[in-house]
Amino acid sequence: MGKPIIIRLLVIALALLVMSCGGDEAQAQTIKEEDMTEKMYITIGNQTLPVTLVKNNATEALMAALAANSITYEADDYGGFEKVGALGMSLPTSNQQLTTQAGDVILYSGNQIVLFYGSNSWSYTRLGRIEYESLEQLKSFLKAGQGRVSVTLSAENATDISSAKADDNDSDGYIALNGVRMQSPVRGIYIKNGKKIVK
C-alpha cells in the first residue's frame, strides 16, 4: 500500500515540475516575441504613422518583402473595431488566442492585415502596434467607420524621402512622405528645411 502512494506522489511531483518548466519556456518565448524593436510605416491618405514590430517569422518575412518595395492594399471596416484587407501575399503564421487593443497590427489567415481601432478576441498572429497619441487620432488616421481606404506599408530603409524639398517660401512647414505640406503634423516621417524629421 505504501509504495503505490509514494509512486503516485513522485509522478505528480514530476508532472508539476515539467509543467513549471514548460511555463517558464513559454513565458521566455512570449517575452522574446514581445521584444519590439524594428519599425515599419503605415501611410493612409496624407498621414504616416510608425509601427513597432514584434520579432517573429511573419514580421521577418514582411520586412524582407518591404525591403524590396512598399506594399499597397485596400482595407475595409469590419465589426466596428478594425480595418482589414488582403495583403496580396502570404506570411508564416504563429496563431494564438489574442484579445486585441486599439493600435494592434495583426495577421489574419496568413494573408490579411488587420488594423485595430477597437478590441476583439480571436486566433491571430501579432505583428506589432501603431504608435499614436490618442484614440481619436488613431481613428482619424485609420478613417474608422468611413469605408474603404488605401493602405501603404513601407520599411524604414525603403522610404525614399531624400528628394522631398521644402519651398523657400515656407521653411517653417513640414512635408509628409507623399508631398503634402503640414503646419502641425502628427507622428510620422517628414521633411523640414530639407532634413528628415521623425515626429
N, C-alpha and C positions, 0 to 999 in steps of 0.2 A: 504494500500500500504506500510505503514511504517513497520508494523510487519513482513511481509514476508521477507523484506530485512534484518531486524535485525536477524531473524531466520537463513537466509542463511549465514549471516556473522558469526553467532555463530557456525553453522555446519562446515563451512570452518575452523574457528579457532580451533575447536575441532579436526578436521581431521589432521590439521598441527601439533597439539600437540601430537596426537597419533603416527604420522609418526616420529616425532622427538624422542619420547621415544623409539620407535621400533628401530630407527637407533642407538641410544645410546646403547641399549641392544645388537644389532648385533655387534657393534664395540667392546663392552666388551667381547662378546663371541670370536670374532676374536683374540683379544689381549690375552685372556686366552689360546686359542688353539695354538697361536704362541709363548707361553711361553716355549721355547725349553730348556730342561734340560737333560733328560735321553739320554743315548747313546747306540747304538748297533754298531757292527763292520762288515764290508764287506771285505771278502777276495776273491781276484781273482788272480790265479796263485800264485806267491810268495810274494804278497803285500797285506797289510791290511790297510784300512782307517776307521776312526770313522765316524759315522753318528749321528748327533744331532737330536733327535726326537721331534716332536710336541706332545702335550698331546691331544689324542682323543681315541675313543673306539678301532679304528683299531690298534694303536700302543700299547695300553694296552693288546689287545689280542695277538698281535705278540710277545711282550716281555714275556708274560706268556708262550707261546709256546717255545720261545728260552731259557727260564729258565730251561726247561727240557732237550732240545737238540738243537744243532745248526741245521740249515736248509740249504741244498744244492740243487740248482736247475740250470737248463740250461737257458741261456739268449741269445737272438739273436738281431742283429741290426735291426732297423726299421726306415724308413723315413729319415735316415741320421742324426738323432738327439737323438736317445735313444737306450738302451739295454732293452729288455723286455722278461720276462719269467714267466711261471706258477709256483706259489709258492707251489702248492700241497695241499693247504688248502684255505678256505675262511675266510676273515676277515670282520668285520662290516664296512659299508661304510658311509661316510658323504660327498657325492659328491657335488662339486661346480665348477663353471666355473673358471678355472685357466689358467694363462699363465706361463708356467714353465720356469725355467732358468737352466743353466748348474749346475749340482750338486744336483738337486732336486731328492728325492726318493719318488715315487708316487705309490699309489694303484689304479689299473685299473680293472674294472669289478669285484671287490671284491676278486679276486684270482690271479692277476698278478702284479708283481713288475716291475716298470719302473724306470730305472736309466738314467737320462738325461745328455747328453753332449752337447745338443743344447736346442732349445726352441720350445714349441708347446702350442696351446690353445685347451683345451678340458675340459670335466667334469670329475674331478678326486677327489680322497681323498688324501690329503697331508700326508705324513709320516715323512719326515724330509729332512735334507741336508747333503751331504757328505762334510766333512772338507778336503779341498785341497788347495794347494798353488798357482797353475796356471792352466789355461785351458789345456795347453799342458800336464801337469802332470795328470790331470783328464782323458783326452782322452787316454793317455798311460795306465793308471790304468784300465780303462773300455775296453781297446783294441777296441776303436771306429773304426768301419768300417772293423774289422778283422774277423767278423763272430761269431760263437757260442763260448761262454765261460761258464765255471762252476763258479757259484757264491755261496759263503757260507756266511750266516748271522749268527751272534752269539751275545749273550748278554755279557755284561762286566763280570757278575758274573758266566757265564757258560764257559768262556775261560780258559782252563787248560794249563797254561804255567809254572807251578811250576816245571815240570820235565825237562824243557829245560835247558841245561848246556852249558856254554861256554868252548871251549877247552883251555887247559893250554897254547897251542902254539899260541893262537890268542885271547888274552884277550882284545884287542882293538876293535874287531869286534862286530857286532850286530847280533843276531839270531832272525829271524822272527818266527811267531807262527807255521809255517809249517816246521821249522827246517833249512830254507835256511839262510846262512850267508851273511851279507851285511856290507860294509865299510861305506857307506853314505846313510842310509835309508831315505825314505820319511815318511810322517806321518803314525803312526800306533803304535802297541804294539810290543816290542822287549825285548830280554834278553841281558843284557850286564854285564859281570863279575858276572853272577848268579843272577842278580837283574832285576826286571821288570822295563822297561823304556817305557814311553808313549811319543812319539815324536809329 
